[in-house]
Amino acid sequence: MTETTIASGTTEAGNWSPRALASGGALAAIIALGDFLFWANEPGISFFIFFFGLSLAIVALHPQRWRAGQTVALFVVALLAAAPIVEALSPFAFVIALGGVGLLAIGISGQLPQFEDWLGTAVRFAVLAPLRLADDGLGVLIGAGRQKVGGHLLRGVVAWIVPLVFALVFVMLFAAANPVVEYGLRAIRLDTLLELVNPGRLIFWGVLAFIAWPFLAPKLLRWTGMAEMHGPALPRAESLLFGSTAIRNSLIVFNAMFAVQTVLDLMFLWGGVRLPDGMSHAEYAHRGAYPLIVTAILAGLFVLAAMRRDGAGRQSPLIRGLVYLWIAQNVWLVVSSVLRLKLYVEIYTLSEMRIAAFIWMGLVAVGLVLIVVKIVMDRTNKWLVVSNLAVLTATLWAVSWVDLQGFIAQYNVRHAYEVTGEGVPLDFYHTADLGAAAVPALDEFLSTARHASDSTLKEFRLLREELASRAVVDEGWRNWSWREDRLRQYLGEHPFAPESGKAID
């Protein structure tokens, strides 16, 4: 594995090697592509094209690895990572696309380790990346000074700095003293020159170079691991506070406590047993949804500590069985938390935060299952962390394809009081915050809200018109997205709000 530190004194061969020159040419091409796609244009599918071009540039810089199976796989992963941008540009989609391109760059340069060490490699790459352009640029200048041709060229450029600065000062003084010189300077259209070399555009090119260069010439920060604090040569005595006896006693107590909570959930959530007077299912569901997730997370941390490779719990079949039982109860609590939140949403409304809570609960359940897999397969904690991050990344990738605003609006409309005669009324301000994606749901609401008053229908009809007006703007192919295109097609087929359904007196 190639490892480098942050150093400006790179070798002469490294600065002027064919690979370095090819990387510089690829960077120029990427800057030109980014300027064409983004400058003075709204972003959209242009970001997918940019990441596709960056991936091609990375592969082109390693022709000897074009046909390698890993290269093909990583290139496909990079494209799939950027694919959600085609649906709609979002922060999650952008970050995942960056991760996919980074994985390709690290892998094709031969620096991708085994799976459980991916997180450390990503951190080493990310920490060094912001300094790469300045560091390598300084190295090129130093290397150029040591070259015969490059040194003469660099010294020649530097030798002209003082004459040009003083010449500029003298010209300004002559213009102040001589009207003919001033007239001649005014005849020079400086604004036209600035249009050709716009300072803002130069800064934009610098930002593109800053982002793209670490991927074109990937390097990792040198990482020195800590020496082993204990091992066969330096064994650690078993702790009375967290030894096998303490772990066994803890698991017995914890399993008994969790069993009580599990039985109560079976009775009230699944069995339909009547709750105490004054307590509704909504209150019971809402109060327990989030604390139980915290409980499951703490349980997972305890299991990791108890079942570490050098821990006392690894060798005891009883402790292992108690751990499996406790994790199973925690998974069940997560499932109960999901049901609690579902009951609460059915009575009230759905929101982005509650969708995030559903996703978070699912990730916690998967994390608990991965703990069991780690114990059974005797994997390291690093493997567990990277596996959880992989599941999180895959989840965010999938979520990037979903029109959450449209889904929330549709769900709330179909469960609103005005439509079903039960529950809570449709929230006007929350629906407005969902944006133009709520227009199809509002059309459904206006058609099916048989329990709505005339004033309510009028308010939502005006809201529909306002939201629809925001979606018809088309600023060119660069900001195209599949989601907005579907919405424009819908509005083309339904330019006006539908007639309201027959109200029930």
Secondary structure by P-SEA (a helix, b strand, c coil): cccccccccccccccccaaaaaaaaaaaaaaaaaaaccccccccaaaaaaaaaaaaaaaaacccccccaaaaaaaaaaaaaaccccccccaaaaaaaaaaaaaaaaaaacccccccaaaaaaaaaaaaccaaaaaaaaaaaaaaaacaaaaaaaaaaaaaaaaaaaaaaaaaaaaaccaaaaaaaaacaaaaaaaaccaaaaaaaaaaaaaccccccccccbbbbccccccccccccccccccaaaaaaaaaaaaaaaaaaaaaaaacccccccccccccaaaaaaacccaaaaaaaaaaaaaaaaacccccccccaaaaaaaaaaaaaaaaaaaaaaaaaaaaaaaccccaaaaaaaaaaaaaaaaaaaaaaaaaacccaaaaaaaaaaaaaaaaaaaaacaaaaaaaaaaaaaccccccccccccaaaaaaacccaaaaaaaaaaccccccaaaaaaaaaaaaaaaaacccccccccccaaaaaaaaaaaacccccccccccc
